Amino acid sequence: MSLLRNQFGVPQYPQSDVRRLFVLLAAIDLLERPTQSAVADLSGHPRTAVDADVQRLREEFGVNLYRVGEVYHIESWGDVLQKPGVCRHLKAI
């Protein structure tokens, strides 16, 4: 399957594909200052969907993720997801 990529080379998975959430989480992990705008720009995620999808990561995968002011912080990846596997989705490896 050939995926479209944004200007940063990040694969743009179909909207219903769970890997979109993994790309979002990996972008938060990678960025030095992961604001909603920066995460949306890197991941190709709509800005309006970032907060809702962060909530999905919490509820569906047990990720302990919060925002202080404008900046997201990952406290724990939870019991389900493993950081190396999730981060691979940012490059579609």
N, CA, C and O atoms as a Tinker XYZ file with bonds, in Angstrom:
   372  protein
     1  N      0.843000   -1.175000    0.000000    73     2
     2  CA     0.000000    0.000000    0.000000    64     1     3
     3  C      0.887000    1.236000    0.000000    63     2     4     5
     4  O      1.766000    1.377000    0.851000    81     3
     5  N      0.663000    2.107000   -0.929000    73     3     6
     6  CA     1.423000    3.344000   -1.029000    64     5     7
     7  C      0.687000    4.450000   -0.274000    63     6     8     9
     8  O     -0.487000    4.717000   -0.530000    81     7
     9  N      1.387000    5.082000    0.650000    73     7    10
    10  CA     0.780000    6.133000    1.462000    64     9    11
    11  C      1.230000    7.507000    0.993000    63    10    12    13
    12  O      2.381000    7.697000    0.600000    81    11
    13  N      0.321000    8.450000    1.037000    73    11    14
    14  CA     0.701000    9.839000    0.815000    64    13    15
    15  C      1.507000   10.298000    2.019000    63    14    16    17
    16  O      1.310000    9.811000    3.132000    81    15
    17  N      2.407000   11.230000    1.789000    73    15    18
    18  CA     3.215000   11.791000    2.879000    64    17    19
    19  C      3.085000   13.304000    2.859000    63    18    20    21
    20  O      2.916000   13.907000    1.800000    81    19
    21  N      3.166000   13.911000    4.032000    73    19    22
    22  CA     3.106000   15.369000    4.084000    64    21    23
    23  C      4.488000   15.955000    3.794000    63    22    24    25
    24  O      5.416000   15.222000    3.454000    81    23
    25  N      4.622000   17.263000    3.929000    73    23    26
    26  CA     5.879000   17.932000    3.578000    64    25    27
    27  C      7.051000   17.511000    4.460000    63    26    28    29
    28  O      8.204000   17.759000    4.106000    81    27
    29  N      6.778000   16.882000    5.599000    73    27    30
    30  CA     7.837000   16.402000    6.491000    64    29    31
    31  C      8.132000   14.917000    6.280000    63    30    32    33
    32  O      8.966000   14.343000    6.980000    81    31
    33  N      7.455000   14.302000    5.325000    73    31    34
    34  CA     7.655000   12.885000    5.045000    64    33    35
    35  C      6.859000   11.956000    5.937000    63    34    36    37
    36  O      7.084000   10.746000    5.935000    81    35
    37  N      5.932000   12.511000    6.699000    73    35    38
    38  CA     5.124000   11.706000    7.616000    64    37    39
    39  C      3.956000   11.091000    6.844000    63    38    40    41
    40  O      3.220000   11.803000    6.161000    81    39
    41  N      3.784000    9.769000    6.952000    73    39    42
    42  CA     2.685000    9.118000    6.234000    64    41    43
    43  C      1.321000    9.618000    6.709000    63    42    44    45
    44  O      1.109000    9.857000    7.898000    81    43
    45  N      0.417000    9.766000    5.767000    73    43    46
    46  CA    -0.935000   10.225000    6.057000    64    45    47
    47  C     -1.884000    9.033000    5.942000    63    46    48    49
    48  O     -2.398000    8.727000    4.866000    81    47
    49  N     -2.099000    8.374000    7.070000    73    47    50
    50  CA    -2.953000    7.194000    7.105000    64    49    51
    51  C     -4.416000    7.597000    6.937000    63    50    52    53
    52  O     -4.782000    8.732000    7.241000    81    51
    53  N     -5.253000    6.682000    6.458000    73    51    54
    54  CA    -6.684000    6.980000    6.336000    64    53    55
    55  C     -7.268000    7.383000    7.689000    63    54    56    57
    56  O     -6.762000    6.977000    8.735000    81    55
    57  N     -8.315000    8.169000    7.664000    73    55    58
    58  CA    -8.889000    8.739000    8.881000    64    57    59
    59  C     -9.305000    7.683000    9.906000    63    58    60    61
    60  O     -9.176000    7.919000   11.107000    81    59
    61  N     -9.790000    6.551000    9.472000    73    59    62
    62  CA   -10.251000    5.522000   10.405000    64    61    63
    63  C     -9.133000    4.581000   10.864000    63    62    64    65
    64  O     -9.389000    3.650000   11.628000    81    63
    65  N     -7.919000    4.808000   10.414000    73    63    66
    66  CA    -6.776000    3.941000   10.717000    64    65    67
    67  C     -6.166000    4.334000   12.067000    63    66    68    69
    68  O     -5.813000    5.494000   12.280000    81    67
    69  N     -6.047000    3.366000   12.971000    73    67    70
    70  CA    -5.513000    3.635000   14.308000    64    69    71
    71  C     -4.077000    4.161000   14.256000    63    70    72    73
    72  O     -3.627000    4.815000   15.196000    81    71
    73  N     -3.367000    3.887000   13.185000    73    71    74
    74  CA    -1.988000    4.379000   13.075000    64    73    75
    75  C     -1.919000    5.899000   13.064000    63    74    76    77
    76  O     -0.869000    6.472000   13.354000    81    75
    77  N     -3.024000    6.560000   12.732000    73    75    78
    78  CA    -3.062000    8.032000   12.828000    64    77    79
    79  C     -2.826000    8.473000   14.274000    63    78    80    81
    80  O     -2.150000    9.470000   14.525000    81    79
    81  N     -3.391000    7.721000   15.218000    73    79    82
    82  CA    -3.174000    8.032000   16.634000    64    81    83
    83  C     -1.717000    7.811000   17.014000    63    82    84    85
    84  O     -1.148000    8.573000   17.796000    81    83
    85  N     -1.118000    6.762000   16.457000    73    83    86
    86  CA     0.280000    6.481000   16.761000    64    85    87
    87  C      1.184000    7.580000   16.212000    63    86    88    89
    88  O      2.155000    7.967000   16.863000    81    87
    89  N      0.873000    8.083000   15.021000    73    87    90
    90  CA     1.642000    9.193000   14.446000    64    89    91
    91  C      1.511000   10.422000   15.345000    63    90    92    93
    92  O      2.497000   11.117000   15.593000    81    91
    93  N      0.316000   10.688000   15.825000    73    91    94
    94  CA     0.087000   11.828000   16.712000    64    93    95
    95  C      0.920000   11.698000   17.987000    63    94    96    97
    96  O      1.573000   12.655000   18.401000    81    95
    97  N      0.900000   10.524000   18.605000    73    95    98
    98  CA     1.658000   10.291000   19.833000    64    97    99
    99  C      3.160000   10.389000   19.579000    63    98   100   101
   100  O      3.889000   10.961000   20.390000    81    99
   101  N      3.621000    9.841000   18.474000    73    99   102
   102  CA     5.045000    9.917000   18.132000    64   101   103
   103  C      5.473000   11.359000   17.889000    63   102   104   105
   104  O      6.586000   11.742000   18.249000    81   103
   105  N      4.608000   12.159000   17.286000    73   103   106
   106  CA     4.922000   13.573000   17.058000    64   105   107
   107  C      5.054000   14.309000   18.390000    63   106   108   109
   108  O      5.953000   15.133000   18.560000    81   107
   109  N      4.166000   14.015000   19.325000    73   107   110
   110  CA     4.253000   14.632000   20.653000    64   109   111
   111  C      5.571000   14.254000   21.314000    63   110   112   113
   112  O      6.212000   15.093000   21.946000    81   111
   113  N      5.975000   13.010000   21.175000    73   111   114
   114  CA     7.227000   12.544000   21.763000    64   113   115
   115  C      8.447000   13.197000   21.108000    63   114   116   117
   116  O      9.412000   13.536000   21.792000    81   115
   117  N      8.404000   13.370000   19.807000    73   115   118
   118  CA     9.558000   13.871000   19.056000    64   117   119
   119  C      9.800000   15.369000   19.227000    63   118   120   121
   120  O     10.944000   15.810000   19.339000    81   119
   121  N      8.738000   16.135000   19.246000    73   119   122
   122  CA     8.880000   17.590000   19.264000    64   121   123
   123  C      9.421000   18.102000   20.597000    63   122   124   125
   124  O      9.074000   17.593000   21.664000    81   123
   125  N     10.267000   19.106000   20.512000    73   123   126
   126  CA    10.817000   19.723000   21.723000    64   125   127
   127  C      9.734000   20.463000   22.499000    63   126   128   129
   128  O      9.709000   20.430000   23.729000    81   127
   129  N      8.848000   21.125000   21.782000    73   127   130
   130  CA     7.739000   21.868000   22.389000    64   129   131
   131  C      6.446000   21.480000   21.662000    63   130   132   133
   132  O      6.001000   22.193000   20.762000    81   131
   133  N      5.851000   20.358000   22.049000    73   131   134
   134  CA     4.691000   19.840000   21.331000    64   133   135
   135  C      3.379000   20.566000   21.659000    63   134   136   137
   136  O      2.587000   20.104000   22.479000    81   135
   137  N      3.173000   21.694000   21.010000    73   135   138
   138  CA     1.907000   22.405000   21.129000    64   137   139
   139  C      0.917000   21.794000   20.146000    63   138   140   141
   140  O      1.301000   21.022000   19.267000    81   139
   141  N     -0.341000   22.138000   20.295000    73   139   142
   142  CA    -1.365000   21.627000   19.381000    64   141   143
   143  C     -1.012000   21.966000   17.935000    63   142   144   145
   144  O     -1.137000   21.122000   17.048000    81   143
   145  N     -0.580000   23.177000   17.706000    73   143   146
   146  CA    -0.233000   23.629000   16.359000    64   145   147
   147  C      0.973000   22.874000   15.803000    63   146   148   149
   148  O      0.951000   22.432000   14.654000    81   147
   149  N      2.019000   22.724000   16.607000    73   147   150
   150  CA     3.233000   22.033000   16.156000    64   149   151
   151  C      2.954000   20.558000   15.874000    63   150   152   153
   152  O      3.445000   20.006000   14.890000    81   151
   153  N      2.171000   19.929000   16.733000    73   151   154
   154  CA     1.828000   18.518000   16.551000    64   153   155
   155  C      1.003000   18.338000   15.278000    63   154   156   157
   156  O      1.240000   17.410000   14.504000    81   155
   157  N      0.045000   19.221000   15.068000    73   155   158
   158  CA    -0.785000   19.148000   13.860000    64   157   159
   159  C      0.063000   19.347000   12.608000    63   158   160   161
   160  O     -0.108000   18.631000   11.621000    81   159
   161  N      0.968000   20.306000   12.646000    73   159   162
   162  CA     1.817000   20.567000   11.479000    64   161   163
   163  C      2.696000   19.366000   11.140000    63   162   164   165
   164  O      2.777000   18.969000    9.978000    81   163
   165  N      3.354000   18.785000   12.142000    73   163   166
   166  CA     4.249000   17.657000   11.891000    64   165   167
   167  C      3.486000   16.404000   11.465000    63   166   168   169
   168  O      3.888000   15.715000   10.527000    81   167
   169  N      2.401000   16.117000   12.147000    73   167   170
   170  CA     1.675000   14.865000   11.904000    64   169   171
   171  C      0.733000   14.924000   10.710000    63   170   172   173
   172  O      0.370000   13.890000   10.149000    81   171
   173  N      0.335000   16.136000   10.320000    73   171   174
   174  CA    -0.670000   16.262000    9.268000    64   173   175
   175  C     -2.084000   16.106000    9.809000    63   174   176   177
   176  O     -3.045000   16.051000    9.043000    81   175
   177  N     -2.206000   16.036000   11.114000    73   175   178
   178  CA    -3.496000   15.911000   11.800000    64   177   179
   179  C     -4.214000   17.261000   11.766000    63   178   180   181
   180  O     -3.556000   18.294000   11.891000    81   179
   181  N     -5.520000   17.291000   11.602000    73   179   182
   182  CA    -6.236000   18.571000   11.716000    64   181   183
   183  C     -6.106000   19.113000   13.141000    63   182   184   185
   184  O     -6.254000   18.363000   14.106000    81   183
   185  N     -5.835000   20.391000   13.272000    73   183   186
   186  CA    -5.691000   20.993000   14.610000    64   185   187
   187  C     -6.921000   20.742000   15.475000    63   186   188   189
   188  O     -6.816000   20.518000   16.681000    81   187
   189  N     -8.083000   20.783000   14.840000    73   187   190
   190  CA    -9.332000   20.609000   15.585000    64   189   191
   191  C     -9.519000   19.193000   16.116000    63   190   192   193
   192  O    -10.373000   18.972000   16.975000    81   191
   193  N     -8.749000   18.239000   15.631000    73   191   194
   194  CA    -8.892000   16.842000   16.055000    64   193   195
   195  C     -7.847000   16.418000   17.081000    63   194   196   197
   196  O     -7.964000   15.342000   17.666000    81   195
   197  N     -6.837000   17.239000   17.306000    73   195   198
   198  CA    -5.726000   16.833000   18.180000    64   197   199
   199  C     -6.212000   16.516000   19.591000    63   198   200   201
   200  O     -5.909000   15.440000   20.107000    81   199
   201  N     -6.950000   17.414000   20.227000    73   199   202
   202  CA    -7.384000   17.174000   21.607000    64   201   203
   203  C     -8.270000   15.937000   21.726000    63   202   204   205
   204  O     -8.122000   15.158000   22.668000    81   203
   205  N     -9.179000   15.751000   20.790000    73   203   206
   206  CA   -10.062000   14.575000   20.830000    64   205   207
   207  C     -9.254000   13.290000   20.665000    63   206   208   209
   208  O     -9.539000   12.288000   21.321000    81   207
   209  N     -8.257000   13.316000   19.799000    73   207   210
   210  CA    -7.455000   12.112000   19.589000    64   209   211
   211  C     -6.485000   11.858000   20.741000    63   210   212   213
   212  O     -6.146000   10.707000   21.016000    81   211
   213  N     -6.038000   12.910000   21.413000    73   211   214
   214  CA    -5.249000   12.734000   22.637000    64   213   215
   215  C     -6.115000   12.027000   23.682000    63   214   216   217
   216  O     -5.641000   11.136000   24.388000    81   215
   217  N     -7.372000   12.424000   23.776000    73   215   218
   218  CA    -8.293000   11.769000   24.709000    64   217   219
   219  C     -8.493000   10.301000   24.333000    63   218   220   221
   220  O     -8.571000    9.447000   25.216000    81   219
   221  N     -8.577000    9.997000   23.048000    73   219   222
   222  CA    -8.695000    8.596000   22.601000    64   221   223
   223  C     -7.469000    7.790000   23.018000    63   222   224   225
   224  O     -7.599000    6.641000   23.441000    81   223
   225  N     -6.277000    8.381000   22.903000    73   223   226
   226  CA    -5.057000    7.686000   23.331000    64   225   227
   227  C     -5.123000    7.349000   24.816000    63   226   228   229
   228  O     -4.697000    6.272000   25.235000    81   227
   229  N     -5.658000    8.272000   25.607000    73   227   230
   230  CA    -5.809000    8.020000   27.043000    64   229   231
   231  C     -6.790000    6.876000   27.296000    63   230   232   233
   232  O     -6.489000    5.926000   28.020000    81   231
   233  N     -7.966000    6.987000   26.685000    73   231   234
   234  CA    -9.042000    6.035000   26.958000    64   233   235
   235  C     -8.786000    4.655000   26.366000    63   234   236   237
   236  O     -9.002000    3.645000   27.036000    81   235
   237  N     -8.328000    4.600000   25.122000    73   235   238
   238  CA    -8.218000    3.323000   24.428000    64   237   239
   239  C     -6.903000    2.593000   24.681000    63   238   240   241
   240  O     -6.845000    1.366000   24.602000    81   239
   241  N     -5.840000    3.354000   24.987000    73   239   242
   242  CA    -4.526000    2.720000   25.127000    64   241   243
   243  C     -3.873000    2.963000   26.486000    63   242   244   245
   244  O     -2.772000    2.469000   26.732000    81   243
   245  N     -4.525000    3.710000   27.368000    73   243   246
   246  CA    -3.996000    3.936000   28.704000    64   245   247
   247  C     -2.776000    4.834000   28.760000    63   246   248   249
   248  O     -2.016000    4.785000   29.727000    81   247
   249  N     -2.576000    5.661000   27.732000    73   247   250
   250  CA    -1.442000    6.582000   27.716000    64   249   251
   251  C     -1.712000    7.688000   28.732000    63   250   252   253
   252  O     -2.788000    8.285000   28.737000    81   251
   253  N     -0.731000    7.960000   29.592000    73   251   254
   254  CA    -0.849000    9.051000   30.552000    64   253   255
   255  C     -0.243000   10.286000   29.900000    63   254   256   257
   256  O      0.973000   10.477000   29.899000    81   255
   257  N     -1.106000   11.107000   29.352000    73   255   258
   258  CA    -0.715000   12.237000   28.525000    64   257   259
   259  C     -1.525000   13.438000   28.981000    63   258   260   261
   260  O     -2.746000   13.352000   29.115000    81   259
   261  N     -0.858000   14.552000   29.220000    73   259   262
   262  CA    -1.566000   15.741000   29.685000    64   261   263
   263  C     -0.977000   16.973000   29.024000    63   262   264   265
   264  O      0.063000   16.915000   28.369000    81   263
   265  N     -1.662000   18.082000   29.210000    73   263   266
   266  CA    -1.205000   19.342000   28.634000    64   265   267
   267  C     -1.081000   20.370000   29.745000    63   266   268   269
   268  O     -2.000000   20.556000   30.542000    81   267
   269  N      0.064000   21.033000   29.789000    73   267   270
   270  CA     0.286000   22.136000   30.712000    64   269   271
   271  C      0.386000   23.388000   29.863000    63   270   272   273
   272  O      1.323000   23.543000   29.080000    81   271
   273  N     -0.577000   24.278000   30.016000    73   271   274
   274  CA    -0.624000   25.442000   29.139000    64   273   275
   275  C     -0.885000   24.968000   27.723000    63   274   276   277
   276  O     -1.918000   24.358000   27.446000    81   275
   277  N      0.037000   25.245000   26.842000    73   275   278
   278  CA    -0.109000   24.853000   25.437000    64   277   279
   279  C      0.668000   23.587000   25.084000    63   278   280   281
   280  O      0.527000   23.067000   23.977000    81   279
   281  N      1.482000   23.086000   26.008000    73   279   282
   282  CA     2.430000   22.017000   25.689000    64   281   283
   283  C      1.968000   20.663000   26.243000    63   282   284   285
   284  O      1.631000   20.540000   27.420000    81   283
   285  N      1.960000   19.653000   25.368000    73   283   286
   286  CA     1.616000   18.288000   25.754000    64   285   287
   287  C      2.834000   17.606000   26.374000    63   286   288   289
   288  O      3.974000   17.869000   25.993000    81   287
   289  N      2.565000   16.722000   27.338000    73   287   290
   290  CA     3.611000   15.945000   27.999000    64   289   291
   291  C      3.160000   14.490000   28.094000    63   290   292   293
   292  O      2.017000   14.208000   28.454000    81   291
   293  N      4.059000   13.578000   27.772000    73   291   294
   294  CA     3.781000   12.148000   27.938000    64   293   295
   295  C      4.426000   11.724000   29.249000    63   294   296   297
   296  O      5.648000   11.759000   29.393000    81   295
   297  N      3.601000   11.327000   30.195000    73   295   298
   298  CA     4.121000   10.852000   31.474000    64   297   299
   299  C      4.386000    9.353000   31.421000    63   298   300   301
   300  O      5.370000    8.868000   31.980000    81   299
   301  N      3.497000    8.619000   30.743000    73   299   302
   302  CA     3.630000    7.166000   30.647000    64   301   303
   303  C      2.978000    6.687000   29.354000    63   302   304   305
   304  O      1.952000    7.216000   28.927000    81   303
   305  N      3.590000    5.678000   28.739000    73   303   306
   306  CA     3.046000    5.099000   27.507000    64   305   307
   307  C      1.964000    4.069000   27.807000    63   306   308   309
   308  O      1.356000    3.529000   26.883000    81   307
   309  N      1.715000    3.789000   29.080000    73   307   310
   310  CA     0.693000    2.823000   29.458000    64   309   311
   311  C      1.188000    1.395000   29.307000    63   310   312   313
   312  O      2.364000    1.156000   29.029000    81   311
   313  N      0.279000    0.454000   29.493000    73   311   314
   314  CA     0.628000   -0.969000   29.446000    64   313   315
   315  C      0.511000   -1.574000   28.054000    63   314   316   317
   316  O      1.056000   -2.649000   27.807000    81   315
   317  N     -0.182000   -0.915000   27.148000    73   315   318
   318  CA    -0.463000   -1.497000   25.838000    64   317   319
   319  C      0.581000   -1.121000   24.796000    63   318   320   321
   320  O      1.062000   -1.988000   24.066000    81   319
   321  N      0.934000    0.144000   24.716000    73   319   322
   322  CA     1.816000    0.635000   23.654000    64   321   323
   323  C      3.281000    0.631000   24.072000    63   322   324   325
   324  O      3.614000    0.877000   25.231000    81   323
   325  N      4.139000    0.348000   23.114000    73   323   326
   326  CA     5.581000    0.413000   23.330000    64   325   327
   327  C      6.141000    1.534000   22.460000    63   326   328   329
   328  O      5.879000    1.598000   21.259000    81   327
   329  N      6.908000    2.405000   23.085000    73   327   330
   330  CA     7.415000    3.591000   22.407000    64   329   331
   331  C      8.122000    3.295000   21.078000    63   330   332   333
   332  O      7.804000    3.947000   20.083000    81   331
   333  N      9.056000    2.351000   21.010000    73   331   334
   334  CA     9.743000    2.125000   19.724000    64   333   335
   335  C      8.789000    1.737000   18.596000    63   334   336   337
   336  O      8.946000    2.191000   17.462000    81   335
   337  N      7.812000    0.908000   18.903000    73   335   338
   338  CA     6.855000    0.488000   17.883000    64   337   339
   339  C      5.973000    1.625000   17.414000    63   338   340   341
   340  O      5.709000    1.759000   16.219000    81   339
   341  N      5.518000    2.443000   18.345000    73   339   342
   342  CA     4.671000    3.586000   17.991000    64   341   343
   343  C      5.452000    4.588000   17.155000    63   342   344   345
   344  O      4.945000    5.090000   16.152000    81   343
   345  N      6.672000    4.880000   17.558000    73   343   346
   346  CA     7.469000    5.902000   16.864000    64   345   347
   347  C      7.817000    5.496000   15.434000    63   346   348   349
   348  O      8.079000    6.361000   14.598000    81   347
   349  N      7.825000    4.213000   15.143000    73   347   350
   350  CA     8.076000    3.765000   13.767000    64   349   351
   351  C      7.009000    4.265000   12.800000    63   350   352   353
   352  O      7.282000    4.448000   11.614000    81   351
   353  N      5.808000    4.483000   13.295000    73   351   354
   354  CA     4.708000    4.917000   12.425000    64   353   355
   355  C      4.889000    6.342000   11.921000    63   354   356   357
   356  O      4.257000    6.734000   10.939000    81   355
   357  N      5.733000    7.115000   12.571000    73   355   358
   358  CA     6.009000    8.472000   12.103000    64   357   359
   359  C      6.765000    8.433000   10.783000    63   358   360   361
   360  O      6.696000    9.366000    9.982000    81   359
   361  N      7.489000    7.336000   10.569000    73   359   362
   362  CA     8.257000    7.172000    9.328000    64   361   363
   363  C      7.717000    6.031000    8.474000    63   362   364   365
   364  O      8.213000    5.795000    7.373000    81   363
   365  N      6.712000    5.325000    8.967000    73   363   366
   366  CA     6.101000    4.178000    8.272000    64   365   367
   367  C      7.115000    3.084000    7.984000    63   366   368   369
   368  O      7.190000    2.567000    6.869000    81   367
   369  N      7.902000    2.734000    9.010000    73   367   370
   370  CA     8.890000    1.654000    8.873000    64   369   371
   371  C      8.240000    0.353000    9.301000    63   370   372
   372  O      8.881000   -0.697000    9.271000    81   371
